[in-house]
Amino acid sequence: MYNLIRKIHLYSGLIIVIFLMMYFVSGFMMVHRPWFVAAPPAPTTQTATLQSTGAQTNEQLAAAVQKQLGLPGRIQFPQKQPDNLLRFWVNHPGAMTRVDVSTRENRIDLSTQRVGLVGTLIMLHKVAGYDSQPLFDAYAFFCDLAGTSMILFPISGMYLWWKTARNRLWGILCLFASCTYAGEMMLYFAYAR
Amino acid sequence: MLRKIILNIHIYGGLLCFSYLILLGISTLNFNHPFAFTTAGTTTTWTQPLKLPDLARPEGKNAQDWSRLRTQNNQKVLHALGSFAFPNTAGDGNWKDSDTWHTHFVRVGKEYDIDVHVDQGTATITATRRSLWTLIRELHGEHETFPESFFASTWAWYTDLCACVVVAAGISGVYLWTHRRRERRIGLILLAVATAVSLALMLVIALHG
């Protein structure tokens, strides 16, 4: 049993270490954004003629425009649409493109904001969920692996420590501090004013 | 000696961040699979005495002054309620009518919609307590400083600590594995293939989306 768990801990660690590093480094950059993110460059703008016609839902029209322009990434709609326009974003780690479609004027306005290395890492951190794009699905699968490993590592690590430690006092104290603190914090956020 | 120090950092750092990693793992999976049952919350509404007769009004104030006074009004309400939440946006908080100050506060785990009835000295409060899943999701990387709660603010330190510990644990884990002769070959193959696939995937997504 011990050997099996040790091997799971070791091999799964070697498999997912790069993704975990990326998540924690980019997460650290995200919460300390001012330390890492410089002023972004000015966005580049572009105009195109809308080719897709006929009655379509916003989702269908956005997908057709994305295909027409060959924009890579995932479509996101804002919570509120501007008047007389369809607005959406096509985002992928590295760039965010705002697309304004005027069906009345058959016109598409694009504004692309490049985000630099740190911005790319932060956007990589935020990619989540499965959709019909195989590339993003593969990424989401790694995200699942990373999430599972974050549960697996501490549990298997705790087992390995318990089986090998000669003096368990410090480990018990660390574990107790961690669980008590997180438990108290959750109760506090759930029940305090 | 060095190996022992590194092993201790790996073990005890990991144990110190045990609960954070579990929460992070659950929330990561939940971000990837946002099932409907994980978003529910419970909402309760009540009215309680709340005397705030000196809330500022916008008449005769310019936009800048009114923005400052709006913040002060919100702070008075928060103090009176004993809450460590904060306004959702800078524009939260306004006079609904001549007697009612309406505002909206949020924090991890909770959301408040508040009507302060100044003349009556009462407040009607609608509080939404998020589900356990949402709470765990909101704690994922939470890094807010809560001026009204030192305890809640310490979560940001724990987040920083755990980020550093996990990066150290990853590096030290690889270092410790290199000292195990028997597992070097299979480990090297796994590490090389996984690194190549991971980096390639990140690069392709970043370059071609």
Interface residues (C-beta under 8 A of the other chain):
Chain A: L10 Y11 G13 L14 I15 I16 V17 I18 F19 L20 M21 M22 Y23 F24 V25 G27 F28 M30 V31 H32 L71 P72 G73 R74 H92 P93 G94 A95 T120 L124 V127 A128 G129 Y130 L135 F136 A138 Y139 A140 F142 C143 D144 A146 G147 T148 S149 M150 I151 L152 F153 P154 I155 G157 M158 W161 A165 W170 G171 C174 L175 A177 S178 C179 Y181 A182 G183 M185 M186 Y188 F189 A190 A192 R193
Chain B: I11 Y12 G14 L15 L16 C17 F18 S19 Y20 L21 I22 L23 L24 G25 I26 S27 T28 L29 F31 N32 H33 P34 L81 G82 S83 F84 A85 R107 V108 G109 K110 R129 L132 L135 I136 E138 L139 G141 H143 S149 F151 A152 W155 A156 Y158 T159 D160 A163 C164 V166 V167 G170 G173 V174 W177 E183 I186 G187 L190 L191 A194 T195 S198 L199 L201 M202 V204 I205 A206 L207 H208 G209
